[in-house]
């Protein structure tokens, strides 16, 4: 981020002072007679809309309060149980290091050596005396009690505030609590927008837009996404032996937000306004020094509290994960999206449930891609460790079956448990020798859902460097637990030695990339998704953007975020610059669709393509997406269509363009508000068309609520598929614009095909001239095992239903 003063000063979009502008504090707004507990002129709309969103996502008042109650009980349990284990258990007796004299009445003299659980528990008076004699215990209990009381007060405040939100849902939005789960967030949002016309929740504008509500809910999250996008926050560390490591935990993220947004000495004077002194460039050095002091104090506070936070993290991890690890040892080898990955992959103005749904759809292809990498050395070691451990475990189990008294031998149960866990862990490192993966195709499938991918991943999917970078976004659960445990130790040093050095850059970032919007307040300018100010010429913004390199969002985030928000909110009216970009993209789609395969052809390939992607339970949108992704493979392989005619080679971009063009032509049947249409589904994919006539019959037999739920779910699936197609298409065009000398996709330049007698038939079908070069048939790769018959025909290979995988050395 060079030349921080090159960008213009803080801007104001229309006049806006605060939620209560001067001279309008006593403004009277007409409230309809039946809304006496009206919610007009709400001072803190950020908090209000955020609570409305959380209320919906957390399934209402009862679920939220029960969750809050059990969190309090859980915290009290951890404190009480830990105190009991430390002070009230006689471990010498429990471990049989000290004999217990059972000479009382009712005890059998032969059972003197048998230790019972009550023998190891101290009497209550002795336990209390131990606690009182240890001043360190008393200090920790006082600190824990203060924190618990703070949480209790917070829960009481939440009960009061969310009870008001409950009343708002019932009285203003006309949504009963038993029907809340039947409403999508888009429907709740539409009712909010309609309510604004009846009573002015925000007095600065007559109507709210979808973007206004998103800005209110995601004000600070958009800043975080932008800072990660511009590599401003120090989350990438260069460590000896480990190289480039990404470290971002919940504790570190909490400290970032505390310093920048809502803590003492933060840059914001309230929830919606940046402090005026940060809007001027004259005293930027002084402000940077002031911010550096705040970061230093916060780092020292973290260092001081490090022992307490560390003890809590260890206890919480122990109580949370020990039972899961004992029951499912392989769960530590499962993967999850890292906190850094969620911020890196998040669009501007993307709500939590939208992000979770998108990353959830990308979980399987990303897991398959990561599993395609195996270490031959680690595989050999795992096989041998599993063999030796299994041999010992088999003997112990056989002895136990022969005589159960073997279980009474000291540490025999421990040995059986440890050996079982070890075998389970080593088995997870042994790949399936019958599977073959194609990394490039898996990476394309992954891109369809996560929407972001660095340029240098293209064509290098089989390299370990690419795999390591994906692992930064998609980490092992064991790595996640380890990072959270190390967070109290590492966080103070990151704040003191790394974040302080970024103070001036942070001050410049908030001045340069903050705009004031009427009815909303100060927001991150990237969240406006303004192509003119933050577009990238290599992402179809050439001639439409005035942004310098410093102003451009990286990885096409502005363009992709705009398309995502437009698709998710079809009734939103984009600004003029954004409308021009969307129109230009549609024109490009229609132009490229002319040379691409037809939607009907893609639908006819859906069963085979779904099999190629190992998605046996795919829905209509998923089938269509699988067809777009696999179509370049089928055309490059020289496979015949249903009419036994060969089809020309094409790219994923041309296939995506064909489907997107059919989506665009069907917009007349799905009109939204004003002149803009929703255009989520093509006519051939509409639930009312013949393709979904059986579904429509089922919908007719349902209640209105059930049919509405099904319709909303179907629209949501097609909207996600449409965005996935846009992501594939825009990435392909970006590759062409960035590297015109290279092919835009992995199947862009197929191997020329040998002369075929059937070419005439194909030309008649496609309507193209005889100058078309046909692709060479290429096997899909890795479908035949070494010990199988080598005379198997191509049709048998295709119909075998195997999934390409890079396993033990086999690769596409």
Secondary structure, 3 states (H helix, E strand, C coil): CCCCCCCCCCEEECCCCCCCCCCCCCCCCCCCCCCCCCCCCCCCHHHHHHHHHHHHHCCCHHHHHHHHHHHHHHHHHHHHHHHHHHHCECHHHHCCCCCCCCCCCCCCHHHCCCCCHHHHECCHHHHHHHHHHCHHHHHHHHHHHHHHHHHHHHHHHHHHHHHHHHHHHHHHCCCCHHHHHHCCHHHHHHHHHHHHHHCCCCCCCCCCCHHHHHHHHCHHHHHHHHHHHCCCCCCEEEECCCEEEECCCHHHHHHHHHHHHHCCCCCECCCCCECHHHHCCCCHHHHHHHHHHHHHHHHHHHHHHHHHHHHHHHHHHHHHHHHHHHHCHHHHHCEEECHHHHHHCCCCCCCHHHHHHHHHHCHHHHHHHHHCCCCHHHHHHHHHHHHHHHHHHHHHHHHHHHCHHHHHCCCHHHHHHHHHHHHHHHHCCCCCCCCEECHHHHHHHHHHHHCCCCHHHCCCCCCHHHHHHHHHHEEEHHHHHHHHHHHHHHHHHHHHHHHHHHHHHHHHHHHHCEEEECCCEEEEHHHHCCHHHHCCHHHCCCCCCCCCCCCCCHHHHHHHHHHHHHHHCCCCCCCHHHHHHHHHHHHHHHHHHCCCCCHHHHHHCHHHHHHHCCCCCCCHHHHHHHHHHHHHHHHHCCCECCCCCECCCCCHHHHHHHHHHHHHHCHHHCECCCCCECCCCCHHHCCCCHHHHHHHHHHHHCCHHHHHHHHHHHHHHHHHHHHHHHHHHHHHHHHHHHCCCCCCCCCCCCCECCCCCCHHHHHHHHCCCCCCCCECCCCCCCCCCCCCCCCCCHHHHHCCCCCEECCCCCEC
